[in-house]
């Protein structure tokens, strides 16, 4: 990589403060998803003439919480500014945002985030954090470029967005992805954000390869896509440089369907947003008292939680890291420990089959049907010998799909382990009769014993207790041997 | 005397005393409107039906002995840039010719809660950009004193309606003099309140930093009455000031005590018409006869107020008016089956929906905020604004009241200045300072020039509305001009 010229990546992340009850400047609900179009609106977020914004104070509190968690310095006073540009998703044709106008600072600045990537620690600087309003959503029936018309839904208009801008400190796409995961977990630990909601975290990136111009990539809307888009862009720029073509400064759009970036505009035509102070809002004072109060209320953050997992539960660092990377997974873990008691087996199951199930079903920990209580019950049933580990894996899948407790599934499916000697003996009797040759072989050959045990397991659909079956088969064989020797 | 010439207080008292029904008063007002509206064109929309419904409601409340509000049964008019639920609100523009707001401005809620009767929406310069009410899409309003003359602007419809007996009271809005100028030209009383005293929620913005909704009436008492209703903190307007509700009428009769009056030198020197000066100094001598000392005070930064005001106001306007794109409400370009990209559609809609003066201000404002010009124009204006405010603070350390002519010239003919925007902008020099500094200012009639009214302006520090009004009552008495009735 080094030979090919260094990569520099900076991110501009937009996170919705999804835990807020209302939008940033009006009292419409911030729970806009799944509502009929244009029903979650009022004169303010529709930008009707004469309406005025009123700042959601809780949003400022949340923003300051995030700022502190990302080691930023909150401003003593900050203002809102209008970012003026025409676009159909903006009901006022300007966005209320924040900007460094003379004499004013952004809401918070100069922070850093440390995260792990490929088992190494990496620190990236945070340039600034500010609040702004989300625009509405455009729908292009038939796809952008083909749609005969465009529909606008303003339900999202005015949702509180936190913009977090990093310095261009990333040197590889994977770092950007790990950073976003850490950021997400941090915001979720603060209780201000739910990353499982569609479109709640979006990001723009600027990417440059040594010797080329800086390219801005817009419209990246998932974790997976961050790495994809950035990798695509790095390769594209390197190819150009290899061919001796100049990489120009431009803005490109990530096409998530075709998985390529396409040119939007060259930098020379960069828009002039004509920022100026929003005259309908007063400057916001963030005094020391306010900051102190928030500091006191700060919940446990991922790094501290990870340390606690290691110390309190004796987990290896890797396990702790994986668990706290997702707040709901860590919560699930702790809830389960409270019931079941043994941390390591829980961690193993969560990091293994549990996450695999979630991944294949494409659901989040929060939305999954398995509760910590269900998992704890399943693990106890395994301990009690009611089910084998193999069956447990199947039970987990069923729990994921149906939401039923393990015991119910085991009963319904008849997956209870057979430990009744009489039952197994009867099956053994039958198998011995059907496989006379194997029985003969088994008297001298260990392998044939396994074959017989396998047959019994097959006949009981794997439910027979393997140890018990083994014992019964061996006992029966040795009795047979004795009889043969006696004869 | 016709009922419509009574003062707002008189008509309310008669209604409360059951001497006359609100419905009867309203009928007479609508008759008056029918008689004179053809000549004046004060209204864009009349709401006869809603008005009579409300009047009947008030009458039945009174008949049943129920409690009624302090504006019970008073027919009043509202400038057409103040949002009225279910009633067209056009801003005097083609762009909003069919716009019906789904909500009421806070002031409208307050008026209705006090049982006022809203009779209609008054004509105005398009988006309140003008000094003559000639830039309205719905044709100019004419001055009731001489219909070949402009009524002033931009609240020309409100002032003309009150002056001609079409309404007892009216709301206007004042961004750079838009209440006081037409009040002066039409011979009525108009007050621009302290910035933040009256909620702007529902007022369609022209220049947010400077504008206020304010009352227009035929005498100072009525003006104070209407102000008492509309003033007060509103959570919906973050720039509104947390003050207790005050009944300004109760303050009018108390003794004024010793006041020092300053005559702003820069407002009585260069460019001020002689007839205006004559009337003004006539008023000054009447004050001095009452042993009220009047002394000249210089605020040199006043020479910057016109460019500073227009730069900031146009900049804000360029952003405020961006939302009018033909997508959600109002005028929309008819493309009849033709397919247009959204940006072309926007430009064509805006190009044909806005009038020339509005476009001029949008373009100038856009320039002033653009990269490379921002520092030179917008930021510099903000800095000058600070200096201007300092100048007034200094003056108010020495004087309780500042006075000046409201307008530097008497009312002029329709069409006389409309093609010379710069000379019109300069007419605002005496009214703009109150907007830049956020102080209250009232214009009351102080004389005539060829049967055309001339006004005087009274200013005081922020939130001293009580002092301004008290001084205005005193002045009204010594000048002897109130409840004027133009011959129309």
Interface residues (C-beta under 8 A of the other chain):
Chain A: X43 X46 X47 X48 X49 X50 X51 X52 X53 X54 X55 X82 X84 X86 X88 X91 X92 X93 X94 X102 X148 X150 X152 X272 X274 X275 X276 X279 X280 X281 X282
Chain B: X81 X82 X83 X89 X91 X96 X99 X101 X102 X103 X105 X200 X201 X202 X203 X204 X205 X208 X209 X235 X236 X237 X238 X239 X315 X316 X318 X319 X322 X323 X324 X325 X327 X328 X329 X339 X342 X343 X346 X366 X369 X370 X371 X374 X378 X379
